[in-house]
Amino acid sequence: MNPQAEPANPADAEWQASHRQWTRGWRPLVFSAALLGYLAFVGGAVAQYSRGAAALAGYVILGAFAASWLALTYLSDREPESVRRRARAPRLWWVLCGLLAALFVAELPFARAAGFVLGVYLTIVIVLRLGLRAAPVVAVLALSALLVPVAVPSWHDSLGAAFGGVTPVAIPVVALVTFGSGQVIESYRALAEARAELARLAAENERIRIARDLHDLLGHSLTTITVKAGLARRLGASDPASALTEIAEVELLARRSLADVRAAVSNYRDVTLAGELAAGRELLRAAGITADLPRAVDVVDPAHHELFGWVVREGLTNVVRHAHASSCAVRLAPATVEIVDNGVGGLAPAGNGLSGLRERVAAAGGIVDAGPLQPAGWRLRASVAADRSTR
């Protein structure tokens, strides 16, 4: 997930902020440093079993191990997601991991069996990076912690021998816990990415919906306004009263169109089949086209009224704009609406309106069939699956 992307909602924003807070900066480093407190047992073993220069060497090695482990964990925290998810670890990681392993082995003569505690830390970084592929390494570390103290007689009665009995169990347990924690973190990360992607798709779908609704709404309304304004101009000289009536209707349509645009943006647009048939009848009348439109919509399944309303709106708008027709008819069935005109027809390419209409009908599980008729005319037919009309 892109850390610069805007969160989809307040919950995502809170999760992202918390994720960055605990996986970046000083907090993971402090947490890793706190885990190093367990190394005090190793330091105690060095003090008990080594003297003079040997003890100093044991402390230096232990300090170098702690510093290298902190550096390795800090490096992992700072890695980008793309690097962390690679099948192969970066070269610097392998160098630091090899250094940890060398320091771990070098510490054993000074801390004896207690030195295998360092294997727990080595297990954590290896499992976090390699996951299940670290199983052979974990097995070798656990077996070494179990068998080496037994094979060295001088370690049997030492304090380190007690640690040698716990560490063989601690190493595989820590490996399982680390692996499980890593899987949980990865699952949360994948979930956050999926939610961000869903939010992006939802925003894109909403943008497409608004664009499609505005096209359908304004295309129909502006076509009606244009036709009525032209009719008022023609009637202006011969019938001023009728011209004023048409102009008043143009004003009303303009106000209604503004309300429709606002409703479309807020997704509260209410389209009904009966309303679109009534508006279409008025549009065809103003354009001088004989309208054969049904006055009742009871035959259509109520679940399809809104969808068929959009079909009627787009179809009649296209008839007035492009058909040059003298008559137009609308036929309704329970799961079908058909618009036929006697215009010029032809194989005109589908515009944004027809493409948006196909998307609407396809989302409802239906299809749109549009094409010319012989010898003239055009037919637009939208239908949904028969079983959907009975639901």
C-alpha positions in Angstrom: 0.0 0.0 0.0 1.2 3.4 -0.9 2.0 5.2 2.4 1.3 8.5 0.7 -2.2 7.5 -0.4 -5.1 9.2 1.4 -7.0 6.8 3.7 -10.4 5.7 2.6 -12.1 6.6 5.9 -11.3 7.5 9.5 -10.9 3.9 10.6 -8.3 3.3 7.8 -6.6 6.5 8.7 -6.4 5.5 12.3 -5.1 2.0 11.4 -2.4 3.5 9.0 -1.3 6.0 11.6 -1.0 3.3 14.3 0.8 1.0 11.8 3.3 3.6 10.9 3.7 4.6 14.6 4.7 1.1 15.7 6.6 0.0 12.7 8.7 3.1 11.9 10.9 5.4 13.9 12.2 4.9 17.4 9.4 2.6 18.8 10.4 -0.6 17.1 14.0 0.1 18.0 13.0 0.5 21.7 11.0 -2.7 21.6 13.9 -4.6 20.1 16.3 -3.1 22.8 13.9 -4.3 25.5 14.1 -7.8 24.3 17.9 -7.7 24.7 17.3 -7.7 28.5 17.3 -11.5 28.3 21.0 -11.3 27.4 21.7 -10.5 31.1 21.7 -14.2 31.7 24.4 -14.6 29.1 26.4 -11.8 30.8 26.0 -13.5 34.1 27.4 -16.8 32.7 30.4 -15.0 31.2 31.1 -13.5 34.7 30.8 -16.9 36.3 32.9 -19.0 33.9 35.4 -16.5 32.5 38.1 -14.4 34.1 40.3 -11.5 33.1 40.9 -11.1 29.4 38.5 -14.0 28.6 35.7 -12.3 30.5 36.4 -9.0 28.6 36.3 -10.8 25.3 33.0 -12.4 26.3 31.5 -9.0 27.1 32.8 -7.4 23.9 31.3 -10.3 21.8 28.0 -10.0 23.7 27.9 -6.3 23.1 28.8 -6.7 19.4 26.0 -9.3 19.1 23.4 -6.9 20.7 24.5 -4.0 18.4 24.4 -6.2 15.3 21.0 -7.6 16.3 19.6 -4.1 16.8 21.1 -3.0 13.4 19.5 -5.9 11.7 16.0 -5.4 13.2 16.3 -1.6 12.4 17.2 -2.4 8.8 14.2 -4.7 8.4 11.9 -2.0 9.9 13.2 0.6 7.4 12.9 -1.6 4.3 10.2 -0.7 1.8 7.4 -3.2 1.3 8.6 -4.2 -2.1 12.0 -5.2 -0.7 10.6 -6.9 2.3 8.5 -9.2 0.1 11.2 -10.3 -2.1 12.0 -14.0 -2.1 15.7 -13.1 -1.7 16.9 -11.0 1.2 19.2 -8.0 0.5 22.9 -8.5 0.7 23.3 -6.4 3.8 20.9 -8.6 5.6 22.9 -11.7 4.8 26.1 -9.9 6.0 24.6 -8.9 9.3 23.0 -12.3 9.8 26.3 -14.0 9.1 27.9 -11.7 11.6 25.3 -12.6 14.2 25.9 -16.3 13.6 29.7 -15.9 14.0 29.3 -13.9 17.2 26.9 -16.5 18.5 29.5 -19.3 18.0 32.3 -17.1 19.3 30.4 -16.5 22.6 29.9 -20.1 23.5 33.4 -20.7 25.0 32.9 -17.8 27.4 29.3 -18.3 28.3 29.1 -22.1 27.8 25.6 -23.5 27.6 24.0 -20.1 28.4 25.4 -18.8 25.1 22.8 -20.7 23.2 20.4 -18.0 24.4 21.8 -16.0 21.5 20.3 -18.7 19.2 16.9 -17.4 20.2 17.7 -14.0 18.8 19.1 -15.5 15.7 16.0 -17.5 15.3 13.8 -14.4 15.5 15.5 -12.5 12.7 15.8 -15.6 10.4 12.2 -16.6 10.8 10.9 -13.0 10.2 12.9 -12.9 7.0 12.6 -16.5 5.6 9.4 -17.8 7.1 8.9 -21.5 6.7 12.2 -21.7 4.8 14.0 -21.1 8.1 12.8 -24.5 9.5 16.1 -26.3 8.9 18.1 -23.5 10.6 15.7 -23.6 13.6 16.1 -27.4 13.8 19.9 -27.1 13.8 19.9 -24.4 16.5 17.5 -26.4 18.7 19.4 -29.6 18.4 22.7 -27.9 19.0 21.3 -26.3 22.2 20.2 -29.7 23.3 23.2 -31.9 22.4 26.3 -29.6 22.7 26.0 -28.9 26.4 25.5 -32.7 27.0 28.6 -33.5 24.9 30.8 -31.1 26.9 31.4 -32.6 30.4 32.6 -29.3 31.9 29.2 -27.7 31.2 27.1 -30.4 33.0 27.0 -28.9 36.5 27.2 -25.3 35.5 24.6 -22.6 35.6 24.6 -22.6 31.9 23.5 -26.2 31.8 20.2 -25.1 33.3 19.8 -22.7 30.4 20.8 -25.5 28.1 17.7 -27.4 29.2 15.4 -24.6 28.4 16.8 -23.1 25.2 16.2 -26.2 23.0 12.5 -25.8 23.7 12.6 -22.0 23.6 14.1 -21.9 20.1 11.3 -23.7 18.3 8.6 -22.1 20.4 10.0 -18.6 19.6 10.2 -19.6 16.0 6.5 -20.6 15.9 5.5 -17.4 17.8 7.5 -15.2 15.4 6.2 -16.9 12.4 2.6 -16.6 13.6 3.1 -13.0 14.5 4.6 -12.3 11.1 1.6 -13.9 9.4 -0.9 -11.9 11.4 1.0 -8.7 10.5 1.1 -9.6 6.9 -2.7 -10.4 7.0 -3.4 -7.0 8.5 -1.2 -5.4 5.9 -3.0 -7.3 3.0 -6.4 -6.4 4.5 -5.4 -2.7 4.6 -4.3 -2.8 1.0 -7.5 -4.6 0.0 -9.6 -2.0 1.7 -7.6 0.8 0.1 -8.1 -0.8 -3.3 -11.8 -1.2 -2.7 -12.0 2.4 -1.7 -10.2 3.4 -4.9 -12.5 1.3 -7.0 -15.6 2.7 -5.2 -14.4 6.2 -5.9 -13.8 5.3 -9.5 -17.2 3.7 -9.8 -18.9 6.7 -8.2 -17.1 9.0 -10.7 -18.3 6.9 -13.6 -21.8 6.9 -12.2 -21.9 10.6 -11.8 -20.5 11.1 -15.3 -23.1 8.7 -16.8 -26.0 10.2 -14.8 -25.0 13.7 -15.8 -24.8 12.7 -19.4 -28.2 11.1 -19.4 -29.9 13.8 -17.3 -28.4 16.8 -19.1 -28.6 15.2 -22.6 -32.4 14.7 -22.2 -33.1 18.0 -20.5 -31.0 20.1 -22.8 -32.5 18.4 -25.8 -36.0 19.2 -24.5 -35.0 22.8 -23.7 -33.5 23.2 -27.2 -36.6 21.8 -28.9 -39.0 23.9 -26.8 -37.0 27.1 -27.3 -37.0 26.5 -31.1 -40.8 25.9 -31.0 -41.2 29.1 -29.0 -39.2 31.0 -31.6 -41.3 29.7 -34.4 -44.5 30.6 -32.5 -43.3 34.0 -31.4 -44.8 35.9 -34.4 -47.9 33.9 -35.0 -49.0 32.8 -31.6 -47.3 34.8 -28.8 -49.4 33.2 -26.0 -48.2 29.7 -27.0 -44.7 30.9 -27.3 -44.8 32.3 -23.8 -46.2 29.0 -22.6 -43.2 27.2 -24.2 -40.8 29.7 -22.7 -42.3 29.1 -19.2 -41.9 25.4 -19.7 -38.3 25.9 -20.7 -37.7 27.8 -17.5 -39.3 25.1 -15.5 -37.2 22.5 -17.3 -34.0 24.4 -16.6 -34.8 24.6 -12.9 -35.7 20.9 -12.8 -32.5 20.1 -14.6 -30.5 21.9 -12.0 -32.3 20.0 -9.2 -31.6 16.7 -11.2 -27.9 17.5 -11.4 -27.7 18.1 -7.7 -29.6 14.9 -7.0 -27.3 12.9 -9.4 -24.2 14.2 -7.6 -25.6 13.2 -4.2 -27.0 9.9 -5.7 -30.6 10.8 -4.9 -31.9 10.9 -8.4 -35.4 9.3 -8.6 -36.1 8.0 -12.1 -39.4 6.3 -12.8 -40.8 4.7 -15.9 -44.1 6.5 -15.8 -42.4 9.8 -15.3 -40.0 9.3 -18.2 -42.9 8.3 -20.5 -44.8 11.5 -19.5 -41.7 13.6 -20.1 -41.0 11.8 -23.4 -44.5 12.4 -24.6 -44.0 16.1 -24.1 -40.6 16.0 -25.7 -41.8 14.3 -28.8 -44.8 16.6 -29.1 -42.5 19.7 -29.0 -40.3 18.1 -31.6 -43.3 17.4 -33.9 -42.9 13.7 -33.7 -46.0 11.5 -33.4 -45.8 9.6 -30.1 -47.2 6.2 -29.6 -46.4 5.7 -25.9 -48.1 3.5 -23.3 -50.0 5.4 -20.6 -49.8 2.5 -18.1 -46.7 0.7 -16.9 -48.4 -2.1 -14.9 -47.2 -4.7 -17.3 -43.6 -4.1 -16.3 -42.1 -5.8 -13.2 -41.8 -3.0 -10.6 -38.2 -4.0 -10.0 -37.4 -2.8 -13.5 -39.2 0.5 -13.5 -36.2 2.7 -12.8 -33.9 0.8 -15.2 -36.5 1.0 -18.0 -37.0 4.7 -17.2 -33.4 5.3 -18.0 -33.8 3.3 -21.3 -36.8 5.4 -22.3 -35.0 8.6 -21.4 -31.9 7.8 -23.5 -33.9 6.3 -26.3 -36.3 9.2 -26.8 -33.5 11.7 -26.5 -31.7 10.0 -29.3 -34.8 9.9 -31.4 -35.2 13.7 -31.2 -31.5 14.4 -31.7 -30.5 12.0 -34.5 -33.4 10.1 -36.0 -35.2 12.8 -38.1 -38.3 10.7 -37.5 -41.9 11.5 -37.8 -43.2 8.8 -35.4 -41.9 6.9 -32.4 -43.4 4.1 -30.4 -42.5 2.5 -27.1 -43.5 -1.1 -26.3 -43.4 -2.5 -22.8 -43.3 -6.1 -21.5 -42.6 -7.6 -18.0 -38.8 -7.7 -18.7 -38.4 -5.8 -21.9 -38.7 -2.2 -23.2 -38.5 -1.4 -26.9 -38.3 2.0 -28.7 -38.8 2.1 -32.4 -38.8 5.1 -34.8 -39.2 5.6 -38.6 -36.2 7.8 -39.0 -33.1 7.6 -41.0 -31.5 4.6 -39.1 -28.0 3.7 -40.2 -25.0 2.2 -38.5 -24.0 5.1 -36.3 -21.4 4.4 -33.7 -22.5 4.1 -30.1 -22.0 7.3 -28.2 -21.5 7.8 -24.5 -25.2 7.6 -23.8 -25.7 4.2 -25.4 -22.5 2.9 -23.8 -23.6 4.1 -20.4 -27.0 2.6 -21.0 -25.4 -0.8 -21.8 -23.5 -0.6 -18.5 -26.7 0.1 -16.6 -28.6 -2.8 -18.1 -25.6 -5.1 -17.9 -25.4 -4.3 -14.1 -29.0 -5.5 -13.8 -28.2 -8.7 -15.7 -29.7 -7.7 -19.0 -28.6 -6.8 -22.5 -29.2 -3.9 -24.9 -29.8 -4.5 -28.6 -29.7 -1.4 -30.9 -29.6 -1.2 -34.6 -31.3 -0.1 -37.8 -34.5 -1.5 -39.3 -35.4 -2.2 -42.9 -36.3 -0.3 -44.9 -35.8 2.6 -42.5 -35.9 3.3 -38.8 -34.1 2.4 -35.6 -34.8 0.1 -32.8 -33.5 0.2 -29.2 -34.4 -2.9 -27.1 -33.4 -3.6 -23.5 -34.3 -6.8 -21.7 -33.4 -8.5 -18.5 -33.3 -12.3 -17.8 -36.8 -13.7 -17.4 -36.0 -15.3 -14.0 -35.0 -11.9 -12.7 -38.4 -10.4 -13.4 -40.0 -12.9 -11.0 -37.8 -12.1 -8.1 
